[in-house]
Amino acid sequence: MLEALLIFVLQIIYVPVLTLRTILLVKNQTKSAASAGLIEGIIYIISLGIVFKDLSNWMNIAAYVIGFSVGLLLGGFIEKKLALGYITYNVSLLERNDELVNSLRNAGFGVTVFVGEGMNSPRIRLDVVARRSREKEFIQIVQELAPKSFLVSFEIRSFKGGYMTKGMKKKG
């Protein structure tokens, strides 16, 4: 019983570390990802070693599987709270909305305005860059000032230059 509890606890540590390691790797933070991978490897070997020691012990197997599942939930929760990195939003509007543009800029978001050609009429597109941790704030401003806008988001792996670069990195 004690082994099953240990396996469960190790899994709810292991899987969030695995989640964060994957995110760090995707965001090109390889040194941090390697450190997380070291912790992940140690936990993985210990917990699987206990499980493989006695494959007839269904409690250990169940603890591993349930702990993995709970770890996924915890890892997702932690990732959302940390909101590492940056995001870019394309905001499509039917007409120019200077109030929205000014509100976003005053809130500290980087905004570039483009005029495009839609199927039936011209369109305005805003490219907005922000920290992922400010995504809810951004969406709230857009919903308030342009509720019929069409939003598409992209995760940014890296960027260089631009008006907002220094300010965004410092505001962390």
N, C-alpha and C positions, 0 to 999 in steps of 0.2 A: 504493500500500500504506500509506503514511504517513497519507494522508487517511482511509482506512478505519479505521485505529487511532484517529485523532483523533475520528472520528464515534462509534466504539464507546465511548470514554472519556467523551465528552460525553453520550451517552445514559445511561450508568450514573451520571452526576451528575444529569442532567435529570429522569429518572423518579422517583428518590427525593424530589427537591425538589418535583415535581408532587404526589406522594403527601402529603408533609407540608403543602403549601399547601392541598390539599383538606381535610385533617383540621383544620387551623387555621381554615379558613373555616367548616366545619361546627360547630366549637366556639366560634364567634363571636369569634375573635381576628383581626379583619379587618386590623389594622395589620401584624401578623406575616405574615399571608397575602399582603398586598400586597408586602411585601419579598421573600418567597419567589417571588412571581409575577414580579417584576422579574428575578431571577436566571434563572428558568425561561424567560422570554421571550427573553433574550439568548442562552442556550444553544440554544433552539429555532431561532432565526433563523440562527445560525452553522451548526449541523449540517444543517438542511434546505437552506441555501444551498449547501453543499458537495455534497449529494446531487443537487440540481436542476441544478447546473452541468454535470453529465454523466450523464444518465439511462441511458446505455448501460453505465456502470460498475457491474456487478453486485456487486463487492466493497463499494462504498460503500453500496449498498442493503442488502446482507446485514448489514453492520456496524450500520446504523441499526436494522434489525429485531431482530437478535440482542441488540444493546445495549439496546434497549427492553425486551426480555424479561428480560434479566439485571437491568436497572434495577428492574423490577417486583419481582423476588425480593428485591433489596437494600432497596427501599423498604418492603416488607412486614416484613422483618427489623428494620429501623431503627424502624418504627412500633411493633412489639411491644416492643422494648427501651425505647423512650421511654415507652410506655404513658401518653400524655397524658390528662389529664382524670379524671373520676369515673365510677363505675358504681353502679347500684343493683341489688340482688338481691332477688327475692321467694323466700323459702324456705318451702315448704309442708310442714307436719308433721302426722302423724296425732294426735299428742298433745303437750302442753306439754313443753318440754325446757329447764328452767331452767339446766342445766349448759351447754348450747349457748349460750343467751342470755348468761350470765355470762362464758363464755370469750370470746365475740366482743366483748363490751363491755370486758373486761379487756385484750384485744388492741388496743383503740382504735377498733373499728368502731362506727358509729352504728346502733343496733338499735331498731326499734319493733315491738311485738308486737300482733297482731290476732287476734281469735277470729272464725271464719267458719263458714258452713254448707256442708258438703260434700254429696255425693249420698246417702251412707249414714250419715254421722256428722259431728260437728263437726270443724273443722280449725283449726290454728294457722298463721298466716302471719307470718313475720318480714320486715320491710323493712329491708335493710341497705345503708348507703351507705359507699362506700370509694373510695380512689384506685385507678385501674386498675393501678397498679404493685404493689398488694397483693392482686390477685385470686387468685393461686395460694395465698397464705397463707390467705385466706378460705376457699377451696374445701377446703383441707386440714383446717381446723378442722371444717367442716361434715361432711366425709366421715368424719372420725374419730368425731364425736359423734352424728351423725344420718345414717348411710349410706343410709337409704331415703328421705331427703327429696327433694322435687322442687324444682329450682332453675330460675329464669328470670331472665335479666339484661337490663338496659336501660342504654344509654349516657345519661348526664346531660349535657345541653347547658349548663344553668345552674341555679343554685339560690340561695336567699336565706333567711337566718334558720336557726333550729333550734339545738339544743343543741350539735351537733358542728361547726358552720360555722367558727368561729375556729380551733379546734384542727386541723381538717383542712387548712385553707389554710396554716397555719404549718408543719406537719410535712413538707410538700412533698417 
